[in-house]
Amino acid sequence: MLAVRLDQKTETRLERRAKETHRTKSYFVKRAITNFLDEMEDKLIAVARLEQENPTFLTSDELWRELGWEKPAEKSKRQRK
């Protein structure tokens, strides 16, 4: 269990969103914390990789090829033909 103290302005905004969307305040708080933790963990991974002795960098074209994906611009060109 977790208790969070919010300033009045944030509490009011949260209550308004909850009422407008028919969701609970807890729903929004859980989503916000999960999103924050996901982003923080991604950032920590990125920083750790940058601090490696010989980090590897890819261009966006190399990344698309590495993942086996087709770039959206190339896909739309092919579909127009």
N, CA, C and O atoms as CSV, one atom per row, in Angstrom:
chain,resi,resn,atom,element,x,y,z
A,1,MET,N,N,0.846,-1.173,0.000
A,1,MET,CA,C,0.000,0.000,0.000
A,1,MET,C,C,0.889,1.233,0.000
A,1,MET,O,O,1.964,1.238,0.598
A,2,LEU,N,N,0.435,2.260,-0.666
A,2,LEU,CA,C,1.211,3.484,-0.787
A,2,LEU,C,C,0.273,4.677,-0.620
A,2,LEU,O,O,-0.823,4.692,-1.180
A,3,ALA,N,N,0.692,5.648,0.128
A,3,ALA,CA,C,-0.075,6.889,0.261
A,3,ALA,C,C,0.752,8.002,-0.361
A,3,ALA,O,O,1.960,8.093,-0.142
A,4,VAL,N,N,0.092,8.840,-1.134
A,4,VAL,CA,C,0.787,9.933,-1.818
A,4,VAL,C,C,0.082,11.237,-1.494
A,4,VAL,O,O,-1.140,11.338,-1.605
A,5,ARG,N,N,0.847,12.218,-1.099
A,5,ARG,CA,C,0.278,13.544,-0.848
A,5,ARG,C,C,0.489,14.395,-2.099
A,5,ARG,O,O,1.605,14.516,-2.602
A,6,LEU,N,N,-0.581,14.969,-2.581
A,6,LEU,CA,C,-0.525,15.819,-3.770
A,6,LEU,C,C,-0.887,17.242,-3.386
A,6,LEU,O,O,-1.667,17.466,-2.460
A,7,ASP,N,N,-0.317,18.199,-4.100
A,7,ASP,CA,C,-0.743,19.575,-3.878
A,7,ASP,C,C,-2.180,19.707,-4.413
A,7,ASP,O,O,-2.629,18.885,-5.211
A,8,GLN,N,N,-2.877,20.729,-3.971
A,8,GLN,CA,C,-4.298,20.875,-4.295
A,8,GLN,C,C,-4.544,20.956,-5.808
A,8,GLN,O,O,-5.502,20.369,-6.312
A,9,LYS,N,N,-3.700,21.667,-6.513
A,9,LYS,CA,C,-3.885,21.820,-7.961
A,9,LYS,C,C,-3.789,20.461,-8.664
A,9,LYS,O,O,-4.612,20.154,-9.527
A,10,THR,N,N,-2.800,19.654,-8.303
A,10,THR,CA,C,-2.633,18.338,-8.908
A,10,THR,C,C,-3.789,17.423,-8.535
A,10,THR,O,O,-4.291,16.676,-9.375
A,11,GLU,N,N,-4.211,17.481,-7.283
A,11,GLU,CA,C,-5.345,16.673,-6.825
A,11,GLU,C,C,-6.607,17.025,-7.613
A,11,GLU,O,O,-7.355,16.138,-8.025
A,12,THR,N,N,-6.835,18.301,-7.817
A,12,THR,CA,C,-8.013,18.749,-8.568
A,12,THR,C,C,-7.949,18.259,-10.012
A,12,THR,O,O,-8.941,17.777,-10.558
A,13,ARG,N,N,-6.785,18.386,-10.619
A,13,ARG,CA,C,-6.621,17.913,-12.003
A,13,ARG,C,C,-6.869,16.420,-12.094
A,13,ARG,O,O,-7.543,15.950,-13.011
A,14,LEU,N,N,-6.324,15.672,-11.142
A,14,LEU,CA,C,-6.488,14.223,-11.135
A,14,LEU,C,C,-7.967,13.846,-10.969
A,14,LEU,O,O,-8.470,12.972,-11.674
A,15,GLU,N,N,-8.648,14.502,-10.046
A,15,GLU,CA,C,-10.073,14.232,-9.835
A,15,GLU,C,C,-10.879,14.534,-11.095
A,15,GLU,O,O,-11.779,13.777,-11.459
A,16,ARG,N,N,-10.557,15.637,-11.754
A,16,ARG,CA,C,-11.268,16.029,-12.971
A,16,ARG,C,C,-11.086,14.976,-14.073
A,16,ARG,O,O,-12.053,14.570,-14.717
A,17,ARG,N,N,-9.835,14.540,-14.282
A,17,ARG,CA,C,-9.580,13.512,-15.308
A,17,ARG,C,C,-10.299,12.210,-14.978
A,17,ARG,O,O,-10.846,11.549,-15.861
A,18,ALA,N,N,-10.292,11.850,-13.702
A,18,ALA,CA,C,-10.950,10.611,-13.277
A,18,ALA,C,C,-12.444,10.676,-13.568
A,18,ALA,O,O,-13.018,9.722,-14.095
A,19,LYS,N,N,-13.071,11.789,-13.230
A,19,LYS,CA,C,-14.511,11.930,-13.478
A,19,LYS,C,C,-14.815,11.938,-14.969
A,19,LYS,O,O,-15.750,11.275,-15.419
A,20,GLU,N,N,-14.022,12.692,-15.739
A,20,GLU,CA,C,-14.255,12.790,-17.187
A,20,GLU,C,C,-14.134,11.452,-17.891
A,20,GLU,O,O,-14.855,11.187,-18.853
A,21,THR,N,N,-13.239,10.616,-17.425
A,21,THR,CA,C,-12.954,9.347,-18.110
A,21,THR,C,C,-13.604,8.140,-17.436
A,21,THR,O,O,-13.491,7.015,-17.922
A,22,HIS,N,N,-14.284,8.380,-16.316
A,22,HIS,CA,C,-14.901,7.287,-15.546
A,22,HIS,C,C,-13.861,6.251,-15.115
A,22,HIS,O,O,-14.118,5.047,-15.109
A,23,ARG,N,N,-12.710,6.745,-14.764
A,23,ARG,CA,C,-11.627,5.910,-14.216
A,23,ARG,C,C,-11.374,6.341,-12.789
A,23,ARG,O,O,-11.832,7.398,-12.355
A,24,THR,N,N,-10.643,5.516,-12.064
A,24,THR,CA,C,-10.300,5.887,-10.686
A,24,THR,C,C,-9.018,6.722,-10.684
A,24,THR,O,O,-8.225,6.686,-11.625
A,25,LYS,N,N,-8.844,7.464,-9.608
A,25,LYS,CA,C,-7.591,8.203,-9.447
A,25,LYS,C,C,-6.430,7.218,-9.359
A,25,LYS,O,O,-5.343,7.483,-9.873
A,26,SER,N,N,-6.659,6.098,-8.716
A,26,SER,CA,C,-5.612,5.072,-8.597
A,26,SER,C,C,-5.159,4.580,-9.971
A,26,SER,O,O,-3.975,4.316,-10.179
A,27,TYR,N,N,-6.089,4.459,-10.895
A,27,TYR,CA,C,-5.743,4.033,-12.257
A,27,TYR,C,C,-4.690,4.968,-12.841
A,27,TYR,O,O,-3.676,4.517,-13.372
A,28,PHE,N,N,-4.937,6.274,-12.739
A,28,PHE,CA,C,-4.009,7.245,-13.319
A,28,PHE,C,C,-2.674,7.272,-12.578
A,28,PHE,O,O,-1.621,7.413,-13.199
A,29,VAL,N,N,-2.716,7.139,-11.259
A,29,VAL,CA,C,-1.474,7.137,-10.476
A,29,VAL,C,C,-0.636,5.911,-10.835
A,29,VAL,O,O,0.575,6.023,-11.025
A,30,LYS,N,N,-1.273,4.741,-10.929
A,30,LYS,CA,C,-0.538,3.521,-11.319
A,30,LYS,C,C,0.086,3.676,-12.690
A,30,LYS,O,O,1.251,3.329,-12.884
A,31,ARG,N,N,-0.688,4.203,-13.662
A,31,ARG,CA,C,-0.162,4.404,-15.021
A,31,ARG,C,C,1.020,5.372,-15.019
A,31,ARG,O,O,2.022,5.139,-15.694
A,32,ALA,N,N,0.898,6.447,-14.263
A,32,ALA,CA,C,1.969,7.449,-14.214
A,32,ALA,C,C,3.241,6.861,-13.620
A,32,ALA,O,O,4.332,7.091,-14.142
A,33,ILE,N,N,3.115,6.114,-12.551
A,33,ILE,CA,C,4.294,5.518,-11.916
A,33,ILE,C,C,4.924,4.480,-12.829
A,33,ILE,O,O,6.146,4.441,-12.969
A,34,THR,N,N,4.112,3.642,-13.451
A,34,THR,CA,C,4.632,2.626,-14.365
A,34,THR,C,C,5.360,3.273,-15.538
A,34,THR,O,O,6.457,2.846,-15.900
A,35,ASN,N,N,4.758,4.295,-16.131
A,35,ASN,CA,C,5.408,4.990,-17.251
A,35,ASN,C,C,6.723,5.627,-16.824
A,35,ASN,O,O,7.720,5.544,-17.540
A,36,PHE,N,N,6.723,6.261,-15.657
A,36,PHE,CA,C,7.947,6.877,-15.151
A,36,PHE,C,C,9.042,5.827,-14.959
A,36,PHE,O,O,10.180,6.032,-15.382
A,37,LEU,N,N,8.700,4.701,-14.321
A,37,LEU,CA,C,9.699,3.660,-14.074
A,37,LEU,C,C,10.222,3.069,-15.385
A,37,LEU,O,O,11.419,2.813,-15.512
A,38,ASP,N,N,9.337,2.852,-16.356
A,38,ASP,CA,C,9.776,2.346,-17.667
A,38,ASP,C,C,10.784,3.293,-18.308
A,38,ASP,O,O,11.826,2.864,-18.804
A,39,GLU,N,N,10.461,4.588,-18.292
A,39,GLU,CA,C,11.368,5.572,-18.891
A,39,GLU,C,C,12.685,5.667,-18.120
A,39,GLU,O,O,13.749,5.775,-18.731
A,40,MET,N,N,12.626,5.630,-16.805
A,40,MET,CA,C,13.833,5.713,-15.988
A,40,MET,C,C,14.730,4.504,-16.236
A,40,MET,O,O,15.947,4.645,-16.348
A,41,GLU,N,N,14.131,3.313,-16.321
A,41,GLU,CA,C,14.916,2.102,-16.576
A,41,GLU,C,C,15.552,2.154,-17.959
A,41,GLU,O,O,16.705,1.753,-18.118
A,42,ASP,N,N,14.821,2.643,-18.968
A,42,ASP,CA,C,15.389,2.799,-20.310
A,42,ASP,C,C,16.568,3.771,-20.283
A,42,ASP,O,O,17.595,3.534,-20.919
A,43,LYS,N,N,16.409,4.865,-19.540
A,43,LYS,CA,C,17.481,5.862,-19.436
A,43,LYS,C,C,18.719,5.248,-18.782
A,43,LYS,O,O,19.839,5.466,-19.243
A,44,LEU,N,N,18.519,4.486,-17.713
A,44,LEU,CA,C,19.657,3.867,-17.027
A,44,LEU,C,C,20.379,2.869,-17.929
A,44,LEU,O,O,21.606,2.774,-17.890
A,45,ILE,N,N,19.630,2.128,-18.737
A,45,ILE,CA,C,20.242,1.204,-19.703
A,45,ILE,C,C,21.058,1.987,-20.724
A,45,ILE,O,O,22.184,1.610,-21.050
A,46,ALA,N,N,20.485,3.080,-21.226
A,46,ALA,CA,C,21.188,3.893,-22.226
A,46,ALA,C,C,22.473,4.481,-21.656
A,46,ALA,O,O,23.510,4.463,-22.319
A,47,VAL,N,N,22.415,5.000,-20.438
A,47,VAL,CA,C,23.606,5.582,-19.809
A,47,VAL,C,C,24.666,4.505,-19.595
A,47,VAL,O,O,25.849,4.741,-19.844
A,48,ALA,N,N,24.255,3.334,-19.139
A,48,ALA,CA,C,25.210,2.238,-18.927
A,48,ALA,C,C,25.892,1.856,-20.231
A,48,ALA,O,O,27.094,1.588,-20.249
A,49,ARG,N,N,25.136,1.829,-21.321
A,49,ARG,CA,C,25.733,1.483,-22.615
A,49,ARG,C,C,26.704,2.558,-23.087
A,49,ARG,O,O,27.747,2.251,-23.664
A,50,LEU,N,N,26.357,3.820,-22.839
A,50,LEU,CA,C,27.261,4.904,-23.236
A,50,LEU,C,C,28.563,4.873,-22.435
A,50,LEU,O,O,29.611,5.300,-22.920
A,51,GLU,N,N,28.486,4.368,-21.214
A,51,GLU,CA,C,29.668,4.306,-20.361
A,51,GLU,C,C,30.540,3.085,-20.636
A,51,GLU,O,O,31.609,2.950,-20.041
A,52,GLN,N,N,30.105,2.200,-21.522
A,52,GLN,CA,C,30.913,1.032,-21.872
A,52,GLN,C,C,32.217,1.487,-22.521
A,52,GLN,O,O,32.296,2.577,-23.087
A,53,GLU,N,N,33.226,0.643,-22.432
A,53,GLU,CA,C,34.535,0.988,-22.981
A,53,GLU,C,C,34.470,1.256,-24.489
A,53,GLU,O,O,35.003,2.262,-24.958
A,54,ASN,N,N,33.833,0.382,-25.240
A,54,ASN,CA,C,33.725,0.543,-26.695
A,54,ASN,C,C,32.267,0.431,-27.121
A,54,ASN,O,O,31.858,-0.592,-27.670
A,55,PRO,N,N,31.472,1.482,-26.872
A,55,PRO,CA,C,30.050,1.383,-27.230
A,55,PRO,C,C,29.865,1.289,-28.750
A,55,PRO,O,O,30.655,1.837,-29.519
A,56,THR,N,N,28.820,0.593,-29.161
A,56,THR,CA,C,28.498,0.441,-30.573
A,56,THR,C,C,27.319,1.346,-30.900
A,56,THR,O,O,26.315,1.358,-30.188
A,57,PHE,N,N,27.451,2.091,-31.969
A,57,PHE,CA,C,26.381,2.977,-32.402
A,57,PHE,C,C,25.920,2.550,-33.784
A,57,PHE,O,O,26.729,2.128,-34.611
A,58,LEU,N,N,24.628,2.659,-34.034
A,58,LEU,CA,C,24.069,2.332,-35.338
A,58,LEU,C,C,23.370,3.558,-35.904
A,58,LEU,O,O,22.812,4.363,-35.158
A,59,THR,N,N,23.401,3.697,-37.222
A,59,THR,CA,C,22.581,4.721,-37.851
A,59,THR,C,C,21.156,4.205,-37.859
A,59,THR,O,O,20.924,3.024,-37.602
A,60,SER,N,N,20.200,5.072,-38.149
A,60,SER,CA,C,18.808,4.611,-38.183
A,60,SER,C,C,18.614,3.569,-39.283
A,60,SER,O,O,17.855,2.618,-39.095
A,61,ASP,N,N,19.289,3.729,-40.437
A,61,ASP,CA,C,19.193,2.731,-41.513
A,61,ASP,C,C,19.726,1.380,-41.050
A,61,ASP,O,O,19.127,0.341,-41.326
A,62,GLU,N,N,20.866,1.401,-40.337
A,62,GLU,CA,C,21.439,0.149,-39.828
A,62,GLU,C,C,20.506,-0.501,-38.807
A,62,GLU,O,O,20.364,-1.723,-38.781
A,63,LEU,N,N,19.884,0.303,-37.982
A,63,LEU,CA,C,18.969,-0.230,-36.983
A,63,LEU,C,C,17.763,-0.904,-37.645
A,63,LEU,O,O,17.366,-1.999,-37.248
A,64,TRP,N,N,17.190,-0.253,-38.645
A,64,TRP,CA,C,16.047,-0.849,-39.349
A,64,TRP,C,C,16.449,-2.181,-39.977
A,64,TRP,O,O,15.706,-3.159,-39.895
A,65,ARG,N,N,17.629,-2.218,-40.607
A,65,ARG,CA,C,18.101,-3.477,-41.219
A,65,ARG,C,C,18.350,-4.536,-40.159
A,65,ARG,O,O,17.965,-5.693,-40.330
A,66,GLU,N,N,18.993,-4.147,-39.064
A,66,GLU,CA,C,19.311,-5.071,-37.976
A,66,GLU,C,C,18.045,-5.723,-37.408
A,66,GLU,O,O,18.041,-6.904,-37.060
A,67,LEU,N,N,16.973,-4.930,-37.322
A,67,LEU,CA,C,15.716,-5.439,-36.784
A,67,LEU,C,C,14.888,-6.175,-37.832
A,67,LEU,O,O,13.887,-6.816,-37.511
A,68,GLY,N,N,15.318,-6.075,-39.090
A,68,GLY,CA,C,14.571,-6.735,-40.161
A,68,GLY,C,C,13.281,-6.017,-40.503
A,68,GLY,O,O,12.338,-6.627,-41.007
A,69,TRP,N,N,13.237,-4.724,-40.230
A,69,TRP,CA,C,12.035,-3.938,-40.493
A,69,TRP,C,C,12.206,-3.144,-41.767
A,69,TRP,O,O,13.326,-2.875,-42.202
A,70,GLU,N,N,11.107,-2.777,-42.350
A,70,GLU,CA,C,11.139,-1.913,-43.526
A,70,GLU,C,C,10.784,-0.503,-43.082
A,70,GLU,O,O,9.799,-0.297,-42.373
A,71,LYS,N,N,11.589,0.466,-43.503
A,71,LYS,CA,C,11.335,1.846,-43.108
A,71,LYS,C,C,9.992,2.298,-43.669
A,71,LYS,O,O,9.674,1.970,-44.812
A,72,PRO,N,N,9.202,3.030,-42.911
A,72,PRO,CA,C,7.872,3.462,-43.369
A,72,PRO,C,C,7.913,4.215,-44.702
A,72,PRO,O,O,7.037,4.018,-45.543
A,73,ALA,N,N,8.916,5.073,-44.905
A,73,ALA,CA,C,8.999,5.836,-46.154
A,73,ALA,C,C,9.185,4.897,-47.344
A,73,ALA,O,O,8.576,5.105,-48.394
A,74,GLU,N,N,10.013,3.875,-47.194
A,74,GLU,CA,C,10.244,2.923,-48.274
A,74,GLU,C,C,9.009,2.063,-48.513
A,74,GLU,O,O,8.699,1.716,-49.653
A,75,LYS,N,N,8.323,1.730,-47.465
A,75,LYS,CA,C,7.109,0.924,-47.567
A,75,LYS,C,C,6.042,1.683,-48.353
A,75,LYS,O,O,5.392,1.117,-49.232
A,76,SER,N,N,5.863,2.973,-48.032
A,76,SER,CA,C,4.832,3.754,-48.723
A,76,SER,C,C,5.194,3.973,-50.189
A,76,SER,O,O,4.303,4.020,-51.037
A,77,LYS,N,N,6.493,4.111,-50.508
A,77,LYS,CA,C,6.915,4.230,-51.908
A,77,LYS,C,C,6.537,2.973,-52.676
A,77,LYS,O,O,6.015,3.045,-53.789
A,78,ARG,N,N,6.807,1.810,-52.066
A,78,ARG,CA,C,6.527,0.549,-52.723
A,78,ARG,C,C,5.020,0.357,-52.924
A,78,ARG,O,O,4.597,-0.193,-53.941
A,79,GLN,N,N,4.221,0.799,-51.977
A,79,GLN,CA,C,2.772,0.638,-52.066
A,79,GLN,C,C,2.167,1.530,-53.143
A,79,GLN,O,O,1.128,1.192,-53.710
A,80,ARG,N,N,2.806,2.676,-53.436
A,80,ARG,CA,C,2.288,3.598,-54.466
A,80,ARG,C,C,2.516,3.072,-55.864
A,80,ARG,O,O,1.814,3.469,-56.794
A,81,LYS,N,N,3.495,2.177,-56.035
A,81,LYS,CA,C,3.815,1.679,-57.383
A,81,LYS,C,C,2.744,0.781,-57.915
A,81,LYS,O,O,2.859,0.279,-59.034
